[in-house]
Amino acid sequence: MKKKKVIVIGAGFSGISAATALADLGYEVEVLEKNAEPGGRARVFKEKGFVFDMGPSWYWMPDIFETYFGKFDKKPSDYYHLKRLDPSYSVILSDKEVIDIPAQLEGIKTLFESYEPGSAAQLDKFLTQAAYKYRVGIQDFVWRPSVKIQEFLSLKLLLDAIRMDVFSSFYKHIRKFFKSGTLLKLMEFPILFLGAISQNTPAMYSLMNYAEITLGTWYPMGGMHQIVKGMVSLAEEKQVKFMYNTEVRGFEIENKQVKAVKTDQGLMTADVIVASADYHWVEQLLGDKYRNYSEDYWDKRVMAPSSLLFYLGISKRLPKLKHHNLFFDRDFSVHSHEIYTEPAWPSDPLFYVSAPSVTDPSVAPEGSENLFLLIPVAPNLEDTEEQREKYFGQLMDRLEAYCGENIRDHIVYKRSYAHKDFMSDYHAFKGNAYGLANTLMQTAILKPSLKNKKLDNLYYTGQLTVPGPGVPPSLISGLVVAKEVDKFLTR
């Protein structure tokens, strides 16, 4: 009997995850990727002896990676070696106040006590609640396809939702435990990864603090792309076929089904299509008749930030830097206002510096430093070389002042990346970097559906659908949609 075939559009985390799970279930799977290599936003490039991860740089929630590979009787260690970072990261609050976050909980408690007496006990209480949210959220909520409201209609789930503070803001929640402005900044930091300010983020997401503090910050030696390499290797073991440099141009539709995918290489047929590419872009290819949501709907979505990125190769070491460095030496309320309330290029931005060469000598020539600089910015801004250079100058001024030495004269490689590149490389809606913000009104059933409502055999996965943005959620998204596709094909 001939195997049923699935085409997956896009070889990012969610696409590879869905493809592997479907191949493991016995389906023939082809992945169509517009770029020359897999990984999506987690691609890699090499220049002048430097190895640059292009996107994700934080390895949190190691249990999700264990779960992912474990579904196929594998372990992350079969593909890459993890190292726990200590300190987890460094927070620069001013020229005179720099906080290195210890890897161990007892060290964090000591740190908290130094800022607010009694806060260590408060942290224990906070983490006890956060552990419950992590357990319920990561082991239950995020695995629901959110296709029908009935998935959430039970007394237990309602009680869980109340206990998880789904209807309260993180901003109010965290202030029940801590008063120190410094501690509040530290505790609100992980919310930045969810793409919304703490006032608009459900308190449920204190589970991120649990992930950071209890489960730790890790690094896969060789770089984050080692995860992609491992996933592709596993997928190929399952006979998944990857077709690179294959741009999808449209669809042939008949009798409420996608009959073929149009590509530069011609028509490709399958029983089911899974779109791991940008959701909004796929909707445009479908046209008004078959899309789930109107342009007006998409324009009203609250997007997570885009990013202005710089990849730098430096011909000397910078001993002041840790692996992860958060420059919180400016007013985040102003910066966040310029991202979410009145979108504009930031007047005085916060920024982040990753220096993986601090941990991993393989990503830079000997005696050199590999730097990844990021400013979170509003999506859909005018992106010009002049703007990029303006902010590059600001970042270098602040970085040189912090490090206490000249850096500019030691730059041997430089590349910038922002809205135009996200749109060109990934068809990213409004040039977004992270997907939808995790606000209450964009949670679970209120996210764009993973199932096309007008076509029987078209599904979606990735950061613009459930469960949301980030690497672990994308892995889960692929597994969830694979289960739904299997239900459809075996009904």
KEPA-491067 format. One record per residue (C-alpha): chain; z, x, y; residue number from 1. Coordinates in steps of 0.001 Angstrom, whole numbers, plus 500000, padded with zeros to 6 digits. Each point is the difference from the previous one (the first is absolute). Last residue first. Example, Ala and Ser with C-alpha at 12.3 -4.5 7.8 and 13.67 -1.06 7.14 Angstrom:
BEGIN
(A,(507140,513670,498940),2);
(A,(500660,498630,496560),1);
END
This chain:
BEGIN
(A,(510244,489977,509050),491);
(A,(499439,503610,498949),490);
(A,(497951,501197,502976),489);
(A,(502107,498192,502601),488);
(A,(503324,501113,498548),487);
(A,(498691,503584,499817),486);
(A,(499013,499829,503643),485);
(A,(503513,498867,500931),484);
(A,(501573,502864,498039),483);
(A,(497654,502492,501646),482);
(A,(500983,498562,503392),481);
(A,(503656,500796,499385),480);
(A,(499328,503531,498722),479);
(A,(497864,500852,503014),478);
(A,(502545,498573,502444),477);
(A,(502795,501970,498321),476);
(A,(498226,503293,500633),475);
(A,(499313,498867,503563),474);
(A,(503678,499091,500479),473);
(A,(500989,503547,498897),472);
(A,(497472,501631,502395),471);
(A,(500746,497999,503133),470);
(A,(498896,496673,501432),469);
(A,(500623,496543,498533),468);
(A,(500899,497967,496884),467);
(A,(497588,498327,500161),466);
(A,(496871,500206,502176),465);
(A,(498801,502255,502808),464);
(A,(501354,503181,498384),463);
(A,(498123,499744,496735),462);
(A,(498496,497435,497638),461);
(A,(497487,497200,500249),460);
(A,(498410,497705,497400),459);
(A,(496544,498480,499531),458);
(A,(499112,498078,496816),457);
(A,(500439,496335,500860),456);
(A,(498563,500091,503494),455);
(A,(501262,497592,502650),454);
(A,(503720,500823,500113),453);
(A,(499576,503748,499587),452);
(A,(503147,501218,498270),451);
(A,(502397,502709,501283),450);
(A,(500915,497615,502816),449);
(A,(500529,501285,503528),448);
(A,(503778,500231,500549),447);
(A,(502078,496855,500567),446);
(A,(500744,499517,496283),445);
(A,(501877,503337,499998),444);
(A,(500836,501098,503578),443);
(A,(497856,499797,503128),442);
(A,(502060,497437,501910),441);
(A,(503175,502008,499322),440);
(A,(498363,503162,501379),439);
(A,(498786,502807,497749),438);
(A,(497238,501300,502281),437);
(A,(496559,499766,498449),436);
(A,(498000,503067,498987),435);
(A,(501148,503623,500377),434);
(A,(497370,501975,501968),433);
(A,(498319,497284,502054),432);
(A,(496611,500692,501597),431);
(A,(499682,496397,501145),430);
(A,(499390,499043,496363),429);
(A,(499448,503219,498047),428);
(A,(496406,500390,498772),427);
(A,(501471,502912,497990),426);
(A,(498188,503153,501157),425);
(A,(498350,498730,503191),424);
(A,(502770,497644,501069),423);
(A,(502786,502472,499288),422);
(A,(497935,502702,501715),421);
(A,(499446,497976,503169),420);
(A,(503688,499115,500162),419);
(A,(501377,503559,499705),418);
(A,(499462,503469,498508),417);
(A,(500178,503456,501554),416);
(A,(499104,503315,498369),415);
(A,(501237,503499,500781),414);
(A,(499746,503345,498191),413);
(A,(501013,503518,500995),412);
(A,(502728,498954,502420),411);
(A,(502039,503108,500818),410);
(A,(499426,500005,503766),409);
(A,(501235,496409,500218),408);
(A,(503297,500722,498234),407);
(A,(501966,502079,502515),406);
(A,(503725,500067,499334),405);
(A,(503278,498183,500552),404);
(A,(499455,497593,497118),403);
(A,(501092,497032,502117),402);
(A,(498124,501070,503125),401);
(A,(496911,500808,497929),400);
(A,(500167,496551,498376),399);
(A,(500469,498245,503320),398);
(A,(497084,501719,501742),397);
(A,(497890,499712,496845),396);
(A,(500590,496270,499819),395);
(A,(499081,499439,503638),394);
(A,(496810,502083,499715),393);
(A,(498966,498138,496850),392);
(A,(500641,496779,501848),391);
(A,(497462,500814,502719),390);
(A,(497598,501414,497446),389);
(A,(499939,496737,498061),388);
(A,(499511,497945,503145),387);
(A,(497062,502172,501101),386);
(A,(498467,499813,496529),385);
(A,(499928,496227,500343),384);
(A,(501588,497122,498084),383);
(A,(500133,496704,501874),382);
(A,(502927,498166,498434),381);
(A,(499689,497510,497123),380);
(A,(503249,500924,498262),379);
(A,(503094,500998,501965),378);
(A,(501179,503569,499600),377);
(A,(502216,501988,497619),376);
(A,(499692,503698,500922),375);
(A,(499496,502333,497051),374);
(A,(499884,503776,499574),373);
(A,(499166,501666,496661),372);
(A,(500698,503742,499957),371);
(A,(499221,502709,497421),370);
(A,(501721,503271,500890),369);
(A,(498839,503537,499304),368);
(A,(501575,503202,498622),367);
(A,(498125,499704,496725),366);
(A,(497099,497564,500238),365);
(A,(500981,496318,500057),364);
(A,(500395,497100,497534),363);
(A,(501053,502105,496984),362);
(A,(503187,501281,501679),361);
(A,(501687,496586,499547),360);
(A,(503340,499164,501606),359);
(A,(499634,501274,503581),358);
(A,(496211,499788,499436),357);
(A,(500439,496215,500042),356);
(A,(500559,500064,503784),355);
(A,(499960,496338,500985),354);
(A,(500440,499278,503697),353);
(A,(500794,496549,501368),352);
(A,(499670,498575,503489),351);
(A,(501778,497982,502674),350);
(A,(497747,499251,502899),349);
(A,(500265,500201,503792),348);
(A,(497476,497654,501641),347);
(A,(498696,498628,496747),346);
(A,(496338,498888,499824),345);
(A,(500111,496276,500545),344);
(A,(500873,496804,498162),343);
(A,(502262,497741,502082),342);
(A,(502544,498649,497547),341);
(A,(499463,501877,496742),340);
(A,(499021,503648,500530),339);
(A,(500807,500533,503679),338);
(A,(503262,498090,499577),337);
(A,(500773,502278,497035),336);
(A,(499614,503077,502227),335);
(A,(502261,498560,502692),334);
(A,(502680,498933,497519),333);
(A,(499600,503382,498275),332);
(A,(501333,501857,503033),331);
(A,(499195,503703,499496),330);
(A,(501574,502820,498001),329);
(A,(499319,498318,496677),328);
(A,(497865,502916,498816),327);
(A,(500162,499519,496250),326);
(A,(499516,503160,497934),325);
(A,(499187,499991,496265),324);
(A,(499651,503337,498130),323);
(A,(502403,501726,502397),322);
(A,(498868,501819,503128),321);
(A,(501928,502711,501857),320);
(A,(498547,502741,497773),319);
(A,(496428,499569,501306),318);
(A,(497902,502337,497845),317);
(A,(496808,501618,501306),316);
(A,(496236,499409,499978),315);
(A,(500274,496263,500659),314);
(A,(497623,497515,498318),313);
(A,(500198,496645,501730),312);
(A,(499182,496427,498972),311);
(A,(500481,497632,502927),310);
(A,(500498,496272,499661),309);
(A,(499924,497079,502432),308);
(A,(501260,497064,498016),307);
(A,(499508,496252,499650),306);
(A,(503010,497804,500126),305);
(A,(500796,497063,497725),304);
(A,(497982,496934,500851),303);
(A,(501351,496652,501076),302);
(A,(497315,497530,498962),301);
(A,(498615,497751,502752),300);
(A,(496593,501694,500091),299);
(A,(499714,499503,496254),298);
(A,(500491,496249,500236),297);
(A,(497541,499741,502907),296);
(A,(497419,501883,497960),295);
(A,(500344,497277,497390),294);
(A,(501719,500358,496635),293);
(A,(499149,499559,496325),292);
(A,(496322,500991,500263),291);
(A,(497305,498212,498050),290);
(A,(497990,497995,502514),289);
(A,(500788,502150,503033),288);
(A,(498344,503145,498623),287);
(A,(500894,501889,496838),286);
(A,(499373,503418,501557),285);
(A,(502326,499086,502863),284);
(A,(502717,499029,497536),283);
(A,(499640,503387,498302),282);
(A,(500586,501655,503388),281);
(A,(503123,497900,500597),280);
(A,(501454,500986,496616),279);
(A,(499430,503753,500431),278);
(A,(498962,501325,496589),277);
(A,(501991,499316,496844),276);
(A,(497687,497110,499214),275);
(A,(500200,498930,496364),274);
(A,(496773,498458,498681),273);
(A,(499890,498105,496707),272);
(A,(497365,499386,497314),271);
(A,(497874,502891,501187),270);
(A,(496543,500779,501376),269);
(A,(498779,502940,502063),268);
(A,(496963,499650,502258),267);
(A,(498364,503133,501412),266);
(A,(501081,503604,500563),265);
(A,(500651,499388,503694),264);
(A,(502275,497170,498874),263);
(A,(499808,496209,499619),262);
(A,(502691,498537,497742),261);
(A,(498818,497362,497554),260);
(A,(500688,496486,498714),259);
(A,(502947,499245,502276),258);
(A,(501017,496524,498904),257);
(A,(500176,496540,501565),256);
(A,(496730,498900,498353),255);
(A,(498003,502997,501287),254);
(A,(500861,502943,502215),253);
(A,(498206,503324,500442),252);
(A,(502276,502341,501908),251);
(A,(499813,502506,502834),250);
(A,(499497,503604,501058),249);
(A,(502415,501909,497752),248);
(A,(499742,503754,500592),247);
(A,(499818,502281,496980),246);
(A,(500659,503623,500926),245);
(A,(502222,500117,496897),244);
(A,(499601,498049,496757),243);
(A,(503130,500159,497848),242);
(A,(499897,498777,496380),241);
(A,(503288,498930,498409),240);
(A,(500106,501154,496368),239);
(A,(503798,499707,499569),238);
(A,(500290,503802,500089),237);
(A,(497939,499726,503190),236);
(A,(502711,497837,501510),235);
(A,(502690,502521,499003),234);
(A,(498081,502856,501631),233);
(A,(499400,497847,503072),232);
(A,(503718,499244,500265),231);
(A,(500971,503646,499600),230);
(A,(497493,501147,502600),229);
(A,(501222,497298,502377),228);
(A,(503618,501105,499546),227);
(A,(498944,503626,500530),226);
(A,(498571,498808,503311),225);
(A,(503541,499969,501327),224);
(A,(500042,503784,500053),223);
(A,(499934,502943,497598),222);
(A,(503611,499410,499064),221);
(A,(500769,496275,500080),220);
(A,(502635,499555,502736),219);
(A,(503175,497935,499877),218);
(A,(502289,498085,502343),217);
(A,(502993,498426,498295),216);
(A,(500946,497085,497757),215);
(A,(503318,499282,501705),214);
(A,(499337,500642,503675),213);
(A,(496276,499241,500289),212);
(A,(499716,497203,497451),211);
(A,(503228,498393,501189),210);
(A,(498772,500208,503567),209);
(A,(496762,498321,498933),208);
(A,(502011,497205,498346),207);
(A,(501209,499346,503536),206);
(A,(496710,498144,499926),205);
(A,(501702,496695,499236),204);
(A,(501177,500063,503613),203);
(A,(496626,498466,500842),202);
(A,(497980,502021,502553),201);
(A,(499322,498510,503437),200);
(A,(503021,501439,501853),199);
(A,(499616,503246,498019),198);
(A,(496593,500752,501511),197);
(A,(497035,499659,497677),196);
(A,(497719,502151,497859),195);
(A,(501971,500251,496801),194);
(A,(500152,503807,500176),193);
(A,(501794,499735,503346),192);
(A,(502716,498071,498163),191);
(A,(501031,503304,498394),190);
(A,(501270,501195,503443),189);
(A,(502346,497092,500675),188);
(A,(502917,501669,498222),187);
(A,(499645,503267,501897),186);
(A,(499614,498267,503345),185);
(A,(503025,497807,499310),184);
(A,(501992,503107,499082),183);
(A,(499142,501595,503340),182);
(A,(500863,496883,501998),181);
(A,(503399,499878,498317),180);
(A,(501072,496408,499342),179);
(A,(499515,499623,496253),178);
(A,(500527,497323,497340),177);
(A,(499232,496606,501527),176);
(A,(497464,501779,502194),175);
(A,(497794,500612,496956),174);
(A,(499579,496283,499374),173);
(A,(499122,499034,503557),172);
(A,(497077,502451,500223),171);
(A,(498963,499369,496378),170);
(A,(499355,496409,500947),169);
(A,(501334,497021,498052),168);
(A,(497996,497528,497913),167);
(A,(499370,502244,497000),166);
(A,(503648,501034,500016),165);
(A,(499878,501073,496328),164);
(A,(502893,497688,499126),163);
(A,(498056,497089,501498),162);
(A,(496832,500927,498119),161);
(A,(501971,500421,496775),160);
(A,(501533,496552,500471),159);
(A,(496538,498531,500560),158);
(A,(498672,501924,497014),157);
(A,(502790,498677,497785),156);
(A,(499488,496440,501216),155);
(A,(496329,500131,499111),154);
(A,(496816,499387,501923),153);
(A,(498627,503502,500616),152);
(A,(497153,500117,497491),151);
(A,(499350,496324,500814),150);
(A,(498589,501113,503363),149);
(A,(496915,501141,498125),148);
(A,(497993,503230,500226),147);
(A,(502943,502231,500861),146);
(A,(499031,502503,497256),145);
(A,(503688,500627,499233),144);
(A,(500806,503621,499155),143);
(A,(501369,500711,503488),142);
(A,(502727,497374,499618),141);
(A,(501369,501086,496603),140);
(A,(500901,503622,499247),139);
(A,(499389,501395,503482),138);
(A,(501580,497168,501971),137);
(A,(502781,499087,497570),136);
(A,(501173,503557,499309),135);
(A,(499267,501243,503500),134);
(A,(501819,497071,501562),133);
(A,(503000,500566,497727),132);
(A,(500009,503699,500879),131);
(A,(499832,499105,503694),130);
(A,(503174,497937,499715),129);
(A,(501894,502876,498367),128);
(A,(498320,502382,502443),127);
(A,(501424,498165,503022),126);
(A,(503499,499935,498527),125);
(A,(499868,503723,499207),124);
(A,(498626,500703,503477),123);
(A,(502907,498107,501502),122);
(A,(502406,502234,498097),121);
(A,(498213,503056,501402),120);
(A,(499960,498389,503452),119);
(A,(503772,500093,500375),118);
(A,(499889,502514,502833),117);
(A,(496600,499922,501732),116);
(A,(497864,503058,500690),115);
(A,(501695,502607,497811),114);
(A,(500735,497293,497452),113);
(A,(496273,499431,499545),112);
(A,(499372,503665,499186),111);
(A,(502811,500042,497459),110);
(A,(498540,496877,498395),109);
(A,(496550,501611,499901),108);
(A,(501434,503059,498245),107);
(A,(501678,497762,497440),106);
(A,(496702,498193,499416),105);
(A,(498089,503154,499081),104);
(A,(496640,500962,501500),103);
(A,(501498,500922,503359),102);
(A,(498281,498784,503187),101);
(A,(499551,502901,502414),100);
(A,(500920,498791,503476),99);
(A,(498804,501728,503164),98);
(A,(501826,499456,503274),97);
(A,(499629,502590,502771),96);
(A,(496310,499712,500842),95);
(A,(500264,496279,499329),94);
(A,(500019,497516,497101),93);
(A,(498104,502215,497543),92);
(A,(500429,498479,496553),91);
(A,(499546,502299,496995),90);
(A,(499036,498821,496535),89);
(A,(501305,499699,496450),88);
(A,(502000,503180,500511),87);
(A,(499643,500718,497161),86);
(A,(496687,498822,498558),85);
(A,(499827,498972,496353),84);
(A,(497193,501775,498177),83);
(A,(497551,498158,497775),82);
(A,(497571,501644,497579),81);
(A,(496660,498308,499307),80);
(A,(497951,498356,497245),79);
(A,(502120,499591,496864),78);
(A,(503031,500198,502293),77);
(A,(499022,496593,501408),76);
(A,(500669,498595,496525),75);
(A,(497680,498351,497479),74);
(A,(500222,497142,497510),73);
(A,(497429,497951,501958),72);
(A,(502525,497688,501650),71);
(A,(502174,503095,500442),70);
(A,(497520,501405,502521),69);
(A,(500668,497101,502342),68);
(A,(503712,499654,499259),67);
(A,(500635,503693,500625),66);
(A,(497983,499758,503213),65);
(A,(502111,497014,501033),64);
(A,(503208,501889,499094),63);
(A,(499043,502781,502405),62);
(A,(500574,497583,502890),61);
(A,(499070,502471,502780),60);
(A,(497370,502726,500162),59);
(A,(499145,500444,503677),58);
(A,(496710,501636,501107),57);
(A,(497497,497154,499827),56);
(A,(496744,500791,501822),55);
(A,(497542,502888,500065),54);
(A,(501771,502478,497723),53);
(A,(498770,503356,501290),52);
(A,(499500,503095,497845),51);
(A,(499675,503148,502135),50);
(A,(498000,503069,498883),49);
(A,(497549,499809,502877),48);
(A,(499393,496270,499514),47);
(A,(500842,497670,497144),46);
(A,(499947,496203,499946),45);
(A,(502125,497328,498365),44);
(A,(499770,496239,499618),43);
(A,(503087,497824,500203),42);
(A,(498416,497478,502387),41);
(A,(497623,499088,497204),40);
(A,(500922,502147,497026),39);
(A,(496739,500721,498240),38);
(A,(497183,502345,501055),37);
(A,(496534,499865,501578),36);
(A,(500716,496857,502004),35);
(A,(498568,496511,499458),34);
(A,(501875,499483,496719),33);
(A,(498846,497592,497290),32);
(A,(502391,499837,497038),31);
(A,(498552,498859,496677),30);
(A,(502096,498320,497302),29);
(A,(499161,498808,496484),28);
(A,(502957,497888,498913),27);
(A,(502403,500791,497168),26);
(A,(503396,499306,501524),25);
(A,(500389,503720,500775),24);
(A,(496759,499783,501932),23);
(A,(501524,497228,502094),22);
(A,(503176,502003,500714),21);
(A,(498009,503096,500900),20);
(A,(497661,498119,502342),19);
(A,(502844,498192,501764),18);
(A,(501910,503249,500624),17);
(A,(496855,501873,501068),16);
(A,(499234,497248,502516),15);
(A,(503567,499742,501270),14);
(A,(500326,503751,500579),13);
(A,(496610,500382,501668),12);
(A,(496755,500062,498038),11);
(A,(498231,497062,501651),10);
(A,(498085,497011,498646),9);
(A,(501057,499256,496427),8);
(A,(497320,498599,497688),7);
(A,(501228,498242,496862),6);
(A,(498046,499582,496770),5);
(A,(500606,497876,496931),4);
(A,(499590,501982,496808),3);
(A,(497135,499051,497711),2);
(A,(500997,498605,496595),1);
END
